[in-house]
Amino acid sequence: MMDKMEKSYSEYLQKEYPSETATGYLYDVQGFERFLKQRYADETDILKNAAAADVIAYVNRLSSSHNSEAMINRMLSSLRNYYDYLQSRGVINHSPVKNVRSLKIRTDNKQPLHIDECRKLIESIDGRNSLRDRLIILLNINCCLTASELVSIRTADITDDFLIIREADGKERRIPLDDALKSILRRFLSDERIRTRKFLFSGNDEPMPLRTMQLIVTKRLKNSGLYRKGMSTVTLKLTGAYILKKYCSVDNETLSRIYGINKPEAIIVSRNEDPIGDNINRNPLVKLAGQE
């Protein structure tokens, strides 16, 4: 249950930021609060009285739990926002996050997964929400989508053969759907409650929070035993680009224009020179992922 200050901060966030951003900020602050309660079980006003040493200890805890540098930096950004808010209202005199530096983001784990690793990831998806999560992973890889693109998919933008991605500048990208995605989408959308809602991954008229999407992908990578520190939806997007180029003969211009890949020429593979079309079904993951 929120105390008076948290409620005030939540109301401030709802006024100043989009719903998704506000939810993410509050989620991170509450995570830090839970850590402080474990650290100082008998103390009150723990958020207000937190020191830089507490923030550093929390960063170390998150790092030891194999959270990525990018995730930890987003958390630090959320805490900076919260403590700036408290300071602006005279609740505190100094932010405990002020002198805590963001982590340097490593790039060594942005290398694409091998096909066998992709198979292992897909086969490991089971339990609650397995159909949803398999669809998320396949869209992330086979359509080279970012986390923000995944949460923004509208059910009305899914056609029989294409997924329409609407960009901020008003442009659209029509990404062809392979047979595996068509099959999974049919099954997922067979539920009328899902089929009639605004966003594909949402329980209401708002998109799934970006952090939730990122956590789903991280969880599935960890469950498969493939997770290495720094891996994210970016890793799977790059994996998809590599597969499209190597196995489906998709050229650099198409990777950039249709799939939104920056510097596709940096992805070096040996491939045929066939044009895009039915070739997307040459993706080795299509048969496996499309199994009923």
C-alpha positions as a Markdown table, in Angstrom:
| # | Residue | x | y | z |
|---|---|---|---|---|
| 1 | Met | 0.0 | 0.0 | 0.0 |
| 2 | Met | 1.3 | 3.4 | -0.9 |
| 3 | Asp | 2.2 | 6.0 | 1.7 |
| 4 | Lys | 1.3 | 9.6 | 1.3 |
| 5 | Met | 4.6 | 10.6 | -0.4 |
| 6 | Glu | 4.5 | 7.7 | -2.8 |
| 7 | Lys | 0.9 | 8.5 | -3.7 |
| 8 | Ser | 1.9 | 12.1 | -4.3 |
| 9 | Tyr | 4.7 | 11.0 | -6.5 |
| 10 | Ser | 2.5 | 8.6 | -8.4 |
| 11 | Glu | 0.0 | 11.4 | -9.1 |
| 12 | Tyr | 2.9 | 13.6 | -10.3 |
| 13 | Leu | 4.1 | 10.9 | -12.7 |
| 14 | Gln | 0.6 | 10.4 | -14.2 |
| 15 | Lys | 0.4 | 14.1 | -14.9 |
| 16 | Glu | 3.9 | 14.5 | -16.4 |
| 17 | Tyr | 4.6 | 11.3 | -18.2 |
| 18 | Pro | 3.0 | 8.7 | -20.5 |
| 19 | Ser | 1.3 | 5.9 | -18.6 |
| 20 | Glu | 4.0 | 3.4 | -19.6 |
| 21 | Thr | 6.8 | 5.6 | -18.4 |
| 22 | Ala | 5.0 | 6.5 | -15.1 |
| 23 | Thr | 4.4 | 2.8 | -14.4 |
| 24 | Gly | 8.1 | 2.0 | -15.0 |
| 25 | Tyr | 9.4 | 4.7 | -12.7 |
| 26 | Leu | 7.1 | 3.7 | -9.9 |
| 27 | Tyr | 7.9 | 0.0 | -10.3 |
| 28 | Asp | 11.6 | 0.8 | -9.9 |
| 29 | Val | 11.1 | 2.9 | -6.9 |
| 30 | Gln | 9.1 | 0.2 | -5.2 |
| 31 | Gly | 11.8 | -2.3 | -6.0 |
| 32 | Phe | 14.3 | -0.2 | -4.2 |
| 33 | Glu | 12.0 | 0.2 | -1.3 |
| 34 | Arg | 11.6 | -3.6 | -1.0 |
| 35 | Phe | 15.4 | -3.8 | -0.9 |
| 36 | Leu | 15.6 | -1.2 | 1.8 |
| 37 | Lys | 13.0 | -3.0 | 3.9 |
| 38 | Gln | 15.2 | -6.1 | 3.9 |
| 39 | Arg | 18.2 | -4.0 | 4.8 |
| 40 | Tyr | 16.6 | -1.9 | 7.5 |
| 41 | Ala | 13.7 | -4.0 | 8.7 |
| 42 | Asp | 12.9 | -1.9 | 11.8 |
| 43 | Glu | 13.3 | 1.6 | 10.4 |
| 44 | Thr | 10.7 | 4.0 | 9.1 |
| 45 | Asp | 10.9 | 6.5 | 6.2 |
| 46 | Ile | 13.5 | 4.3 | 4.6 |
| 47 | Leu | 13.2 | 5.8 | 1.1 |
| 48 | Lys | 13.5 | 9.4 | 2.5 |
| 49 | Asn | 16.5 | 8.4 | 4.6 |
| 50 | Ala | 18.4 | 6.3 | 2.0 |
| 51 | Ala | 22.1 | 7.1 | 1.4 |
| 52 | Ala | 24.4 | 6.7 | -1.6 |
| 53 | Ala | 25.8 | 3.6 | 0.1 |
| 54 | Asp | 22.3 | 2.1 | -0.1 |
| 55 | Val | 21.9 | 2.8 | -3.8 |
| 56 | Ile | 25.4 | 1.3 | -4.5 |
| 57 | Ala | 24.5 | -1.8 | -2.5 |
| 58 | Tyr | 21.3 | -2.1 | -4.5 |
| 59 | Val | 23.2 | -1.8 | -7.8 |
| 60 | Asn | 25.6 | -4.5 | -6.6 |
| 61 | Arg | 22.6 | -6.7 | -5.7 |
| 62 | Leu | 21.0 | -6.3 | -9.1 |
| 63 | Ser | 24.4 | -6.9 | -10.8 |
| 64 | Ser | 25.0 | -10.1 | -8.9 |
| 65 | Ser | 21.6 | -11.3 | -9.9 |
| 66 | His | 22.7 | -11.1 | -13.6 |
| 67 | Asn | 20.6 | -8.0 | -14.5 |
| 68 | Ser | 22.0 | -6.1 | -17.5 |
| 69 | Glu | 23.8 | -2.8 | -17.3 |
| 70 | Ala | 21.0 | -1.2 | -19.3 |
| 71 | Met | 18.4 | -2.4 | -16.9 |
| 72 | Ile | 20.4 | -1.2 | -13.9 |
| 73 | Asn | 20.9 | 2.2 | -15.6 |
| 74 | Arg | 17.1 | 2.5 | -16.2 |
| 75 | Met | 16.6 | 1.8 | -12.5 |
| 76 | Leu | 19.1 | 4.5 | -11.5 |
| 77 | Ser | 17.3 | 6.9 | -13.8 |
| 78 | Ser | 14.0 | 6.1 | -12.1 |
| 79 | Leu | 15.5 | 6.7 | -8.7 |
| 80 | Arg | 17.1 | 10.0 | -9.8 |
| 81 | Asn | 13.6 | 11.1 | -10.9 |
| 82 | Tyr | 12.1 | 10.2 | -7.6 |
| 83 | Tyr | 14.7 | 11.9 | -5.4 |
| 84 | Asp | 14.7 | 15.0 | -7.6 |
| 85 | Tyr | 11.0 | 15.1 | -7.0 |
| 86 | Leu | 11.5 | 14.8 | -3.2 |
| 87 | Gln | 14.2 | 17.5 | -3.3 |
| 88 | Ser | 12.1 | 19.9 | -5.4 |
| 89 | Arg | 9.4 | 19.7 | -2.7 |
| 90 | Gly | 11.8 | 20.2 | 0.2 |
| 91 | Val | 11.4 | 16.7 | 1.6 |
| 92 | Ile | 15.1 | 16.0 | 1.3 |
| 93 | Asn | 18.2 | 18.2 | 1.0 |
| 94 | His | 20.4 | 15.9 | -1.1 |
| 95 | Ser | 19.7 | 13.1 | -3.5 |
| 96 | Pro | 21.4 | 9.8 | -2.6 |
| 97 | Val | 21.7 | 9.1 | -6.3 |
| 98 | Lys | 23.4 | 12.3 | -7.3 |
| 99 | Asn | 27.0 | 11.0 | -7.3 |
| 100 | Val | 26.2 | 7.3 | -8.3 |
| 101 | Arg | 27.5 | 6.8 | -11.8 |
| 102 | Ser | 25.6 | 4.8 | -14.4 |
| 103 | Leu | 27.2 | 1.6 | -15.5 |
| 104 | Lys | 29.1 | 1.2 | -18.7 |
| 105 | Ile | 27.1 | -0.9 | -21.1 |
| 106 | Arg | 29.0 | -3.9 | -22.4 |
| 107 | Thr | 28.5 | -5.0 | -26.0 |
| 108 | Asp | 30.1 | -8.5 | -25.8 |
| 109 | Asn | 26.7 | -10.1 | -25.4 |
| 110 | Lys | 25.0 | -8.5 | -28.4 |
| 111 | Gln | 26.2 | -11.3 | -30.6 |
| 112 | Pro | 23.4 | -13.3 | -32.3 |
| 113 | Leu | 22.3 | -16.7 | -31.0 |
| 114 | His | 23.1 | -19.7 | -33.0 |
| 115 | Ile | 20.2 | -21.6 | -34.6 |
| 116 | Asp | 20.5 | -24.5 | -32.1 |
| 117 | Glu | 20.3 | -21.9 | -29.3 |
| 118 | Cys | 17.2 | -20.4 | -30.8 |
| 119 | Arg | 15.7 | -23.9 | -31.0 |
| 120 | Lys | 16.5 | -24.4 | -27.3 |
| 121 | Leu | 14.9 | -21.1 | -26.4 |
| 122 | Ile | 11.7 | -21.8 | -28.2 |
| 123 | Glu | 11.4 | -25.4 | -27.0 |
| 124 | Ser | 11.9 | -24.3 | -23.4 |
| 125 | Ile | 8.9 | -22.0 | -23.3 |
| 126 | Asp | 6.2 | -23.8 | -21.3 |
| 127 | Gly | 3.8 | -23.2 | -18.4 |
| 128 | Arg | 1.5 | -20.2 | -17.9 |
| 129 | Asn | 1.3 | -17.8 | -20.9 |
| 130 | Ser | 3.5 | -20.1 | -23.0 |
| 131 | Leu | 1.6 | -19.3 | -26.2 |
| 132 | Arg | 1.9 | -15.5 | -25.6 |
| 133 | Asp | 5.6 | -15.8 | -24.7 |
| 134 | Arg | 6.4 | -18.0 | -27.7 |
| 135 | Leu | 4.7 | -15.4 | -29.9 |
| 136 | Ile | 6.7 | -12.6 | -28.3 |
| 137 | Ile | 10.0 | -14.4 | -28.9 |
| 138 | Leu | 9.1 | -15.3 | -32.5 |
| 139 | Leu | 8.1 | -11.7 | -33.3 |
| 140 | Asn | 11.3 | -10.5 | -31.6 |
| 141 | Ile | 13.4 | -12.8 | -33.7 |
| 142 | Asn | 11.6 | -13.4 | -37.0 |
| 143 | Cys | 10.3 | -9.9 | -37.5 |
| 144 | Cys | 13.4 | -8.2 | -35.8 |
| 145 | Leu | 11.2 | -6.2 | -33.5 |
| 146 | Thr | 12.4 | -4.1 | -30.6 |
| 147 | Ala | 10.7 | -4.2 | -27.2 |
| 148 | Ser | 8.9 | -0.9 | -27.8 |
| 149 | Glu | 7.6 | -2.2 | -31.2 |
| 150 | Leu | 6.4 | -5.4 | -29.5 |
| 151 | Val | 4.3 | -3.5 | -26.9 |
| 152 | Ser | 2.9 | -1.1 | -29.6 |
| 153 | Ile | 1.5 | -3.8 | -31.9 |
| 154 | Arg | -2.2 | -3.2 | -32.5 |
| 155 | Thr | -4.5 | -6.1 | -33.4 |
| 156 | Ala | -5.8 | -4.1 | -36.3 |
| 157 | Asp | -2.3 | -3.9 | -37.8 |
| 158 | Ile | -2.1 | -7.7 | -38.2 |
| 159 | Thr | -3.2 | -8.9 | -41.6 |
| 160 | Asp | -3.2 | -12.4 | -43.2 |
| 161 | Asp | 0.4 | -11.9 | -44.5 |
| 162 | Phe | 1.9 | -8.8 | -42.9 |
| 163 | Leu | 2.5 | -7.1 | -39.7 |
| 164 | Ile | 2.3 | -3.3 | -39.9 |
| 165 | Ile | 4.7 | -1.3 | -37.7 |
| 166 | Arg | 3.8 | 2.4 | -37.4 |
| 167 | Glu | 6.8 | 4.6 | -36.7 |
| 168 | Ala | 6.8 | 7.9 | -34.8 |
| 169 | Asp | 7.3 | 10.0 | -38.1 |
| 170 | Gly | 4.0 | 8.5 | -39.5 |
| 171 | Lys | 5.8 | 6.0 | -41.8 |
| 172 | Glu | 4.7 | 2.4 | -41.9 |
| 173 | Arg | 6.8 | -0.8 | -42.3 |
| 174 | Arg | 5.0 | -3.9 | -43.6 |
| 175 | Ile | 6.8 | -6.9 | -42.4 |
| 176 | Pro | 6.0 | -10.2 | -44.0 |
| 177 | Leu | 4.8 | -13.0 | -41.7 |
| 178 | Asp | 6.3 | -16.5 | -42.1 |
| 179 | Asp | 4.2 | -19.6 | -41.7 |
| 180 | Ala | 5.2 | -20.1 | -38.0 |
| 181 | Leu | 4.0 | -16.6 | -37.0 |
| 182 | Lys | 0.8 | -17.0 | -39.0 |
| 183 | Ser | 0.1 | -20.3 | -37.2 |
| 184 | Ile | 0.8 | -18.9 | -33.7 |
| 185 | Leu | -1.1 | -15.7 | -34.4 |
| 186 | Arg | -4.2 | -17.6 | -35.5 |
| 187 | Arg | -4.1 | -19.6 | -32.2 |
| 188 | Phe | -3.4 | -16.6 | -30.1 |
| 189 | Leu | -6.2 | -14.5 | -31.7 |
| 190 | Ser | -8.7 | -17.3 | -31.5 |
| 191 | Asp | -9.5 | -16.0 | -28.1 |
| 192 | Glu | -12.2 | -13.3 | -28.7 |
| 193 | Arg | -11.0 | -11.3 | -25.7 |
| 194 | Ile | -7.6 | -10.9 | -27.3 |
| 195 | Arg | -8.9 | -10.5 | -30.8 |
| 196 | Thr | -11.1 | -7.5 | -29.9 |
| 197 | Arg | -8.7 | -5.6 | -27.7 |
| 198 | Lys | -6.7 | -2.6 | -29.0 |
| 199 | Phe | -3.2 | -3.9 | -28.4 |
| 200 | Leu | -2.0 | -7.4 | -29.0 |
| 201 | Phe | -0.2 | -7.7 | -25.7 |
| 202 | Ser | -2.4 | -6.0 | -23.2 |
| 203 | Gly | -5.4 | -6.7 | -21.0 |
| 204 | Asn | -7.0 | -3.3 | -21.7 |
| 205 | Asp | -6.8 | -0.3 | -23.9 |
| 206 | Glu | -3.2 | 0.5 | -22.8 |
| 207 | Pro | -0.1 | -1.3 | -24.2 |
| 208 | Met | 1.8 | -3.7 | -22.0 |
| 209 | Pro | 4.4 | -1.7 | -20.0 |
| 210 | Leu | 7.8 | -1.8 | -21.7 |
| 211 | Arg | 9.5 | -3.1 | -18.6 |
| 212 | Thr | 7.1 | -6.0 | -18.4 |
| 213 | Met | 7.9 | -7.0 | -22.0 |
| 214 | Gln | 11.6 | -6.8 | -21.3 |
| 215 | Leu | 11.2 | -8.9 | -18.2 |
| 216 | Ile | 9.3 | -11.6 | -20.1 |
| 217 | Val | 12.1 | -12.0 | -22.6 |
| 218 | Thr | 14.8 | -12.0 | -19.9 |
| 219 | Lys | 12.8 | -14.6 | -18.0 |
| 220 | Arg | 12.5 | -16.9 | -21.0 |
| 221 | Leu | 16.2 | -16.5 | -21.8 |
| 222 | Lys | 17.1 | -17.4 | -18.2 |
| 223 | Asn | 14.7 | -20.4 | -18.1 |
| 224 | Ser | 16.3 | -21.8 | -21.3 |
| 225 | Gly | 19.8 | -21.5 | -19.7 |
| 226 | Leu | 21.0 | -19.2 | -22.5 |
| 227 | Tyr | 21.0 | -16.0 | -20.6 |
| 228 | Arg | 24.3 | -14.1 | -20.3 |
| 229 | Lys | 24.6 | -10.7 | -18.7 |
| 230 | Gly | 23.7 | -8.0 | -21.2 |
| 231 | Met | 21.4 | -10.1 | -23.3 |
| 232 | Ser | 18.0 | -8.5 | -24.2 |
| 233 | Thr | 15.5 | -8.1 | -27.0 |
| 234 | Val | 18.3 | -6.3 | -28.9 |
| 235 | Thr | 20.2 | -9.7 | -28.9 |
| 236 | Leu | 17.1 | -11.4 | -30.4 |
| 237 | Lys | 16.5 | -8.7 | -33.0 |
| 238 | Leu | 20.1 | -9.0 | -34.1 |
| 239 | Thr | 19.7 | -12.8 | -34.2 |
| 240 | Gly | 16.7 | -12.4 | -36.5 |
| 241 | Ala | 18.6 | -10.1 | -38.8 |
| 242 | Tyr | 21.4 | -12.7 | -39.0 |
| 243 | Ile | 19.0 | -15.5 | -39.8 |
| 244 | Leu | 17.1 | -13.5 | -42.4 |
| 245 | Lys | 20.4 | -12.6 | -44.2 |
| 246 | Lys | 22.0 | -16.1 | -44.0 |
| 247 | Tyr | 19.1 | -18.5 | -44.5 |
| 248 | Cys | 16.4 | -16.4 | -46.2 |
| 249 | Ser | 18.6 | -14.3 | -48.6 |
| 250 | Val | 17.2 | -11.0 | -47.4 |
| 251 | Asp | 19.5 | -8.2 | -48.7 |
| 252 | Asn | 20.8 | -5.1 | -46.8 |
| 253 | Glu | 18.3 | -2.7 | -48.3 |
| 254 | Thr | 15.4 | -4.8 | -47.2 |
| 255 | Leu | 16.8 | -5.4 | -43.7 |
| 256 | Ser | 17.0 | -1.6 | -43.3 |
| 257 | Arg | 13.8 | -0.5 | -45.0 |
| 258 | Ile | 11.4 | -3.3 | -43.9 |
| 259 | Tyr | 13.0 | -4.7 | -40.7 |
| 260 | Gly | 14.5 | -1.5 | -39.3 |
| 261 | Ile | 18.1 | -2.9 | -39.0 |
| 262 | Asn | 20.7 | -0.2 | -38.6 |
| 263 | Lys | 24.0 | -0.9 | -40.5 |
| 264 | Pro | 22.9 | -4.3 | -41.9 |
| 265 | Glu | 26.1 | -4.4 | -43.9 |
| 266 | Ala | 27.9 | -5.1 | -40.6 |
| 267 | Ile | 26.2 | -8.5 | -40.5 |
| 268 | Ile | 28.6 | -10.7 | -42.4 |
| 269 | Val | 27.2 | -14.1 | -43.7 |
| 270 | Ser | 27.5 | -16.3 | -46.7 |
| 271 | Arg | 24.2 | -16.4 | -48.6 |
| 272 | Asn | 22.4 | -16.9 | -51.9 |
| 273 | Glu | 21.2 | -14.0 | -54.0 |
| 274 | Asp | 17.5 | -14.9 | -54.2 |
| 275 | Pro | 15.0 | -12.1 | -53.6 |
| 276 | Ile | 12.7 | -11.9 | -50.5 |
| 277 | Gly | 9.3 | -13.5 | -50.8 |
| 278 | Asp | 8.5 | -17.1 | -49.8 |
| 279 | Asn | 12.1 | -17.3 | -48.8 |
| 280 | Ile | 11.3 | -16.1 | -45.3 |
| 281 | Asn | 9.9 | -19.7 | -44.7 |
| 282 | Arg | 13.5 | -21.0 | -45.3 |
| 283 | Asn | 14.1 | -19.8 | -41.7 |
| 284 | Pro | 15.1 | -22.9 | -39.8 |
| 285 | Leu | 12.9 | -21.9 | -36.9 |
| 286 | Val | 9.7 | -21.8 | -38.9 |
| 287 | Lys | 8.9 | -25.5 | -38.8 |
| 288 | Leu | 9.8 | -25.9 | -35.1 |
| 289 | Ala | 8.0 | -22.7 | -33.9 |
| 290 | Gly | 4.9 | -23.4 | -35.9 |
| 291 | Gln | 4.3 | -26.8 | -34.5 |
| 292 | Glu | 0.9 | -27.2 | -32.9 |
